Amino acid sequence: MSTYNVTERYLTDNYAVLQLLTNSEITVGGSITVANVDAVFNGSFTVRALPQYLFKGTDSQGDLVYDYNVPVQNQVLYAKTYANVLRVPSSGTVSYTPVCTWIGWADIAAWLGIATATEADEDFLTICASASSQFAWRRRSEAGYIDSLTTVPSQDVKLGTIMYGGALYRQRGSIDVFASFNEMNTAPITGLSPIIMQLLGINRPQVA
């Protein structure tokens, strides 16, 4: 979980905006918990936007409107039905815990060809699935993609996530590569395979 300090708050047209002290890893669609700001702003919310300019309200179509002459960094915007609140200095925190659930342990077991998993294997496969989902989502986020935490964006991304989870499982009991009796005298440096990176669409900017 990441926690960020709040420096300013305001509310316009039923949208609350908090300015954070530092840049954050919060993404649009992510869930945040606001604490110690005040009773109006506190609670758990879904992030609707991360504006970099002063929020002015909504137009007749309900679209968000900004004052592009007033840049305001590190803002988080979420829906909150309440009377307008002027922009004022504030304290408090915003907590963010992204939990990605793109794949499950059975996906990795099927890819590995494990017909019947023991309870211990299932536990470890569950950890691998969770770690792989979180890693894949984070790397795609760093590459500029905005993905749901609960719905995998495409089948190629799903396969890449499963393959990475399978690689984590196969490294069980080894130092840095798949458990093997080969190369007993060396420990080669390895990273993500080009196939996994290609499937996840990472190591390159986001494309349409």
Secondary structure, DSSP 8 states (H G I E B T S, - for coil): -EEEEEEEEEEETTEEEEEESS-----TT-EEEEESS-TTT-EEEEEEE--SEEEEEE-TTS-EEEEEEEE--SEEEEE--S--EEEEE---EEEE-----S--HHHHHHHHT-SS--HHHHHHHHHHHHHHHHHHHHHHHHTT----SSS-S-HHHHHHHHHHHHHHHHTTTSSSSSS-SS-TT--------HHHHHHHT-SS----
